[in-house]
Amino acid sequence: MSKFEAQYFEDPGYAPGLKGGDEVAGYGYYPEYFPIVQAQLATLVELTGARTMLDVGCGKGALAEYARRSLGLKVVGGDFSDYATRHARARQEGAQTVRLDVGQLPFANASFDLCWCNGVLQYLNRQQAQRALLEIARVTRLSAFVSNIAARQQYTDWGKTDDLTQLYLRPQQWAAWARGLGLEATALPFEGESAILIVSQPSALALRFVDLSLERADKLGALTRQPPGLLAFRRQWR
């Protein structure tokens, strides 16, 4: 059994840690994070009018279930882990869950309105991560959200014992990689994560996405402070 199996998903002491929360409310990490992800996804769906989504690295299916139940999306979940996909299939409409390799997605071009990829590409090397970005963009019709462990987390207590994460990058580095591959990508100023937004056509979607996501997160009680990079991010769109 690989490191991405039961121990990774269940053991709170196993790096990159922060496990042990309620899988529905805690997204498998910690309860405070799930409302942030809810706010981000609900906002992106609102702004794009999306009806379908691919959840790459869906884990045990918490976000995919939320998207189906609360946002009315038709969602396909996918994960490299057999353990994760078996658990995800047990959720609401979870039969639409497949095992997959993010570097070779088994879908046609523009198969989904949205693609969501949270905490996955950090485990790959540079070449693999770049291939995954191309694949995510290929199967996405409107917009893709890609988020990974923030660079500064490498120096936390659990980061020092984490032997799984290969890429601790800043959002600007992820965005630069994506743009170097010919993708329309923007680094996002969400605190605590290295996130980028990939869109099919150049637009100011990223600015609206950030502002409305933060507003939603605040209403859910999940926003403790404005991200330090928010003002600079807004200035670049003026």
C-alpha positions in Angstrom: 0.0 0.0 0.0 1.4 3.4 -1.0 2.0 6.4 1.2 -1.1 7.9 -0.4 -3.4 5.3 1.1 -5.0 4.8 4.5 -2.2 6.3 6.5 -2.1 9.5 4.4 -5.9 10.0 4.7 -6.5 8.9 8.2 -3.4 9.3 10.5 -3.3 12.8 12.0 0.4 12.3 12.8 1.4 11.5 9.3 3.0 14.3 7.2 1.7 16.5 5.7 -0.6 16.1 8.6 -3.5 18.1 9.8 -5.7 15.0 9.5 -8.3 13.9 11.9 -11.1 16.3 11.2 -14.6 15.3 10.3 -14.3 14.2 6.7 -17.5 16.1 5.7 -16.9 19.3 7.5 -13.1 19.1 7.6 -12.2 18.1 4.1 -9.9 15.5 5.7 -7.6 18.2 7.1 -9.1 20.6 9.6 -12.6 22.0 10.1 -11.6 25.7 9.5 -10.4 25.0 6.0 -13.6 23.5 4.5 -15.6 26.8 4.6 -12.8 28.5 2.7 -12.9 25.9 0.0 -16.7 26.1 -0.1 -16.5 29.8 -0.6 -14.0 29.5 -3.4 -15.9 26.8 -5.3 -19.3 28.4 -4.8 -17.9 31.7 -6.1 -16.3 30.2 -9.2 -19.5 28.3 -10.1 -21.5 31.6 -9.7 -19.1 33.6 -11.9 -18.7 31.0 -14.6 -22.2 29.5 -14.7 -20.6 26.1 -14.6 -22.6 22.9 -14.6 -19.9 20.2 -14.6 -16.7 19.8 -12.7 -13.8 17.4 -12.5 -12.3 17.2 -9.0 -8.7 16.0 -9.5 -7.4 14.5 -6.3 -10.8 14.2 -4.8 -9.6 12.2 -1.8 -12.5 10.7 0.0 -15.0 12.8 -1.9 -16.0 15.5 0.6 -15.8 18.4 -1.8 -17.3 16.5 -4.7 -20.3 15.6 -2.5 -20.7 19.2 -1.4 -20.6 20.4 -5.1 -23.3 17.9 -6.1 -25.5 18.4 -3.1 -25.3 22.2 -2.5 -24.2 23.6 -5.9 -26.1 21.3 -8.2 -23.0 20.4 -10.2 -22.5 17.2 -12.1 -19.1 16.1 -10.7 -16.7 13.4 -11.6 -14.2 12.8 -8.9 -10.8 11.3 -9.5 -7.8 10.2 -7.4 -4.7 8.1 -7.8 -5.5 6.3 -4.5 -7.6 3.2 -4.6 -8.4 3.7 -0.9 -9.7 7.2 -1.5 -11.8 6.4 -4.5 -13.4 3.5 -2.7 -14.5 5.8 0.1 -15.6 8.6 -2.4 -17.8 6.2 -4.3 -19.8 5.6 -1.1 -20.9 9.3 -1.0 -23.8 11.0 -2.7 -23.6 10.2 -6.4 -20.1 9.0 -5.7 -20.3 6.3 -8.3 -18.9 9.0 -10.6 -15.5 8.6 -9.1 -12.5 7.1 -11.0 -8.9 6.3 -10.4 -6.7 8.5 -12.6 -3.2 9.8 -13.2 -3.3 13.6 -13.3 -0.6 13.6 -15.9 -2.8 11.6 -18.3 -6.4 12.4 -17.7 -8.8 9.9 -19.4 -11.1 12.6 -20.8 -11.6 14.4 -24.0 -10.7 18.1 -24.5 -13.0 20.5 -22.8 -15.0 17.7 -21.1 -15.7 19.8 -18.0 -16.7 23.4 -17.3 -14.5 23.5 -14.3 -11.5 21.6 -12.9 -10.6 21.7 -9.2 -7.2 20.4 -8.1 -6.4 21.0 -4.4 -3.3 19.7 -2.8 -2.1 17.3 -5.5 0.6 18.7 -7.8 2.9 19.4 -4.8 3.7 15.7 -4.7 5.1 15.6 -8.2 8.4 16.7 -9.6 8.6 19.7 -11.9 8.2 17.9 -15.2 5.2 15.9 -13.9 3.5 19.0 -12.4 3.9 20.9 -15.7 2.4 17.9 -17.6 -0.5 17.9 -15.1 -1.1 21.6 -15.6 -1.4 21.0 -19.3 -3.8 18.1 -18.8 -6.0 20.1 -16.4 -6.2 22.9 -18.9 -6.9 20.5 -21.7 -10.0 19.0 -20.2 -11.4 22.3 -18.9 -13.8 24.5 -20.9 -14.0 27.5 -18.6 -11.7 27.7 -15.6 -9.5 25.6 -13.4 -8.5 26.2 -9.8 -5.2 24.7 -8.7 -4.0 25.0 -5.1 -1.0 23.5 -3.3 0.9 23.7 -0.1 2.3 27.2 0.4 6.1 27.6 0.3 6.4 28.8 3.9 4.8 25.6 5.2 8.1 23.8 4.4 9.4 25.4 7.6 6.6 24.4 10.0 7.0 21.5 12.4 5.2 19.0 10.2 6.8 20.4 7.1 10.2 19.5 8.5 9.2 15.8 8.7 7.2 15.7 5.4 9.0 13.4 3.0 6.1 13.5 0.4 6.0 17.0 -0.8 8.4 17.8 -3.6 7.2 21.3 -4.6 7.0 24.1 -2.1 6.3 27.0 -4.5 4.8 30.5 -4.2 1.7 31.2 -6.2 3.7 33.4 -8.6 6.0 30.4 -9.4 3.0 28.1 -10.2 1.5 30.8 -12.4 4.9 31.4 -14.2 5.1 27.7 -14.9 1.6 27.7 -16.3 2.2 30.8 -18.5 5.4 29.3 -19.7 3.3 26.4 -21.0 1.1 28.8 -22.9 -1.7 28.8 -20.4 -3.6 31.9 -19.2 -2.9 31.8 -15.5 -3.1 34.2 -12.5 -1.5 33.8 -9.1 -4.1 34.3 -6.3 -3.5 36.0 -3.0 -5.3 33.5 -0.8 -3.5 33.2 2.5 -2.1 29.8 3.5 -2.1 28.2 0.0 -0.3 28.5 -3.3 -3.3 28.9 -5.7 -3.6 29.9 -9.3 -6.6 30.3 -11.6 -6.4 29.1 -15.2 -8.9 30.4 -17.7 -9.7 29.6 -21.2 -9.7 33.2 -22.4 -7.9 36.3 -20.9 -10.3 38.1 -18.5 -10.6 39.8 -15.2 -12.3 36.8 -13.7 -9.5 36.3 -11.1 -10.2 39.7 -9.4 -13.9 39.0 -9.1 -13.2 35.5 -7.9 -10.9 36.6 -5.2 -13.1 39.4 -3.9 -16.3 37.4 -3.8 -14.5 34.3 -2.3 -13.2 36.4 0.6 -16.6 37.9 1.1 -18.2 34.5 1.2 -15.5 33.1 3.5 -16.1 36.1 5.9 -19.8 35.4 6.0 -19.0 31.7 6.9 -16.7 32.9 9.7 -13.7 31.5 8.0 -11.8 34.7 7.2 -9.5 35.8 10.1 -7.8 38.6 8.2 -7.4 40.0 4.7 -4.5 38.3 2.8 -1.3 40.4 3.0 -1.0 40.3 -0.8 -4.6 41.4 -1.5 -3.9 45.1 -2.2 -1.1 44.4 -4.6 -3.2 41.9 -6.4 -6.0 44.4 -6.8 -3.7 47.0 -8.1 -2.5 44.8 -10.9 -6.1 44.8 -12.3 -6.6 48.5 -12.2 
